[in-house]
Amino acid sequence: MALAQGRARAAGRLAPLHPLLDRLVGRKIRERTGGRIRFFVSGGAALPPAVAEFYAAFGLTVLQGYGLTETTAVVSVNHPDDNHPHTVGPPIPCNEVKIAEDGEILFRGPARMVGYYNLPQETAQAIDEEGWFHTGDLGRFDGRYLVITDRKKDLIVLGNGKNVAPQPIENKLRESPLIADAVVVGDGRDHIAALIVPDFQALRRQAGAGAASMSDQELATSEAARTLIKAEVARVNQGLADFEKVKRHTILDHPFTIEGGELTPTMKVKRNVVRERYASLIDWMYG
């Protein structure tokens, strides 16, 4: 109830019980962060809307920003008094940002690197003759606020020529309490498919009494797991264009790990590794 009332208040809707519930619940959550937090800054990966809404509901501001090592970190960031959580904010004043015809974000300004050390060819590929650094990220402007949509190299081109950005789909899947991770595939195919890593603890709680004694491998192949995950995929599909919908999926019986080579040290999925390692499973989904 506290979360629902807090979300309503943060969205500017009527929330008559918020003051009472905030004293009972919200104050305790703020105390767990030390009680003196003015705001958090989020970067490195997309901030899921559900996470932003949760913190906002309890009076904790999260400012999403964007930048790269080559741009001396900050390209854009939201402001505490003008926060648009679905964006990474407006470019900071000294920066120039524009969107190329193919959707790539281009950056120019005093924060831009001079070049890659002793790598003139790579530098020439990254910085064009007009001084624009090609970030490799895809995005758009919502008014003056920058929105990141995906990595250019991650874009999936279906067999019918449609371009699909996988990260928004994967993020929607990860918002499910039953899904810990997901990788979307489909390059050259006629539809989108997904490899899904369940949240095994949450899945056990939902799958019924018999699931408590199952191993992860047994749970992943159980009828209860298939039914629950299928429902979550169907829910996500409702908000997607037809060519973006996940038409087939398979449940993995183990998580992606750094040690296994599927994740980077910053917990980002190595798509090429996943595609190679699970090639036979991906082919099976399209069989």
N, C-alpha and C positions, 0 to 999 in steps of 0.2 A: 504493500500500500504506500509506503514511504517513497519507493522508487517511482511508482505511477504518479503520485502527487508532485514529486520533484521534477519529473519529466514534463508534466503539464505546466508547472510554474516556469521552467526554463524555456518552454515554447511560447510563453505569454498567454497560456490558457488559464481558466479558472481553477484554482487549487485551494479550496477553503481549509483543508486539513493539513496543509503543508507546514505551517508554523509549529503545530503540536508534534507532528511526525518528524520534523527536522530536529526538534529538541530530543526526541526519543531515539532516533536512529542516525540522522545525518551528522549530528555533532560527534557521535562516537566514531563514525567513519573518518571524519576530518581529524580527530585526535590520533587515529592510527597513522596518519601521515606526519605527525608532529604537532599539528594544530596551528602552524604558522605559515602554511603554504599559500603564497599569493597566486602562483600558477605553475603548471608543468609545461614543458616544451617537448613535443613529440616529433621524431624524424627517423629516417632510415627505412621506414616501410609505411604503407598506408595505415592511417588510424581508422579502425572499423567504426562505423557510425554508432553501433550499439555500445561500444566502449566510451566514446565521446559523450553519448547521452547519459550513461551511468554516472560518470564523474560530474557532469553538469547538474544532474538531479540532486546531488549532494553538495552543491556549492563549490566544487573543485574545477577550476578552469584549466582546460588543456588546449594549448596553442600549437597547431600543426604548422610545421615549416618544411622547407625544401632547400637542398643544396648539395654540392658535390665537392670532393677534394679539389678539383680543378677550378672551382669558383670560390676558393677560400671559405668553404662551408656555405654561408647563407646566401641564397638567391631571393627567397621570399619567406615571409612569416606572418602569421596572424598577430593582431594586437589585442591586449587584454580588454580594451574598450571597444573593439570592433572585430569580434571573433566569428568567423564563418567556418565551422569545423569540417564541412565537406570539402573545403579548399585548403591550400597551403599558404593562403594569404596573398597580399599584393607584393610585388617586387619591392625590396627596400630602395630608398631614393637614388642611391648611386648606381643602381643596376639597370641595364636595358634587357628586356626579355621580349621575344616575339615567337610566334608559331610559324614554322615553315609550311609549305604547301602540303607536305606529307604528314603534318601533325607533329613533327619533332620540335622540341623546345630548344630555342637558340638563346645564348647568353652573351652579353658584352658589357664590359665595365672595368673599373680599376681593380676589382677583386678577381678578375680572370687571370689564370696562370699565364706565364710567358710561353711555356711549352714543356714538353716532356724532356727530361735531361738526357742529352746526347742521342735523342731519337727524332731527328728532323722529319723523317717520313711520317711517323705516327702523329707528330705535331701538325704537319700540313693536312693530314686527314681530319684532325679534330678541330682545327681553327681555319676558317676560310679567309679569303683575301680581304674581306671587309672587317675582319676581326671577330666574327661571330664564332663562339664555341658551340659545337654541336654536341648536346648533352647525351643523346641516345635515348632520352625519355620522350614519351608522347604526352601531349596535354592540350588544354584549351583554356580560354579565359571565360570566366563567369563574371561579367562586368570587368572590374579591375583585379579580380581575384583569380589566381592561377589554380587550375585543377589538373592533377597528374592522372593520366588514364592507364599508362602501361610503359614497359620498356619496348623500344622499337624492335629490338632483336627477338623479343618474345612474341610478337604479333603472329597469330595463326592465320594462314591463308587456306581457306577451304577449297575443295576441288571445284566448287562453282564460282570461285573468285572472291567470295565474301571474306573481308578481314574481320577477325575476332580478337579482341583484347582479352587475354585469359585472366589477368589479375583481378578485375572486378568480379568475374564469375567465381573465382577461387575464394575471394574475400567474403562473398555472400554465403558460400558453402561453409566457410570456417566460422561464420556467425552462429551456426547451429550448435547448440550445446552437445550434440552427439558427434560432431565432426571436428577432429583435431587438426587435420591437414587435408589438402586436396591439390591435385595437379591436373589441369585441363590439357587435353591433347586433341589433335585433329588436322594437322598440316597435311594438305593434299587429299583429305578424306571428304566424305559428303556430309558429315555432321560432327558435332562435338561429343567427346567422351571424357570420362574423368576417372582417375585413380583416387580413392578416398581412404584416408586413415581415420578410423573412428576414435573417439575418446572412449577408451574401453571401460573406464570407471562409470562414466555417465551412461554408457550403453548397458552395462550390467544392471544399473538401477532401473532402467526402463524396460529391460527385456524379460523381466519376471523372475520368480524364485529360482528356477532351475539354472539361471545364468550365473549365479554366485559361485558355483563350483566349476564353471567352465574355464579352460585356458583361453588366452587371447585368440589362439588359432581356432579353437572350437567355436568361440563366440562369433568370430568374423564370418564363419560359414553357416551359422545357425539361421533358421527361418525367421526368428524374431529380429535378428540384426538386419537381414535383408529387407524385411517389412518396414522397420523403423527408418533405415537410411533411405530407402526408396521414397518414403513420404517426405523426408527432408529435401531430397533432390527435386521432387515435384513442387514443393513449396517455393524453392528458389527459382525454378523454371517459370513460374507464374509471372515473375517480374522481368523476364528476358525476352528479347526479340526471338522469333522462331529460329533463325539461323544460329543464335547463341545458345539455345537450349541444350542441356546435357541429355542426349538421347540414350546413351549407354553408360554404365558405370560399374566399377568392380571395387569390392572392399578388401583392403590389404589387412594382413594379420599381424603387422608390425609397423612401428613408426619409422619415418625417415630420420636419419641421425647424421651427425658430423663425422663420427667414426666410420660409418658406413659409406661416406662419400657423397650422400645425397644432399646434404646441407652445408652451407658455408659457415665459417665461425660466427657470423652474425645471423645465423638461422634462416638464411634465404635458400630456397630450393634451387639446386643445380639441375635445370631442366634437361640439359643434354645428357647428364648422367642418368636421370630417372628414365628418360625415353630409351636409352640404350639398355639399361638394366631390366626394364620391364617390357622390352620390345615384343616378346612372345605373348604377354598378357594383353598388350595393346592390340596386337594383330587379332587376338581371340575376340576382343570386344567388337571388332569390325568384321568378324567372320560371318 
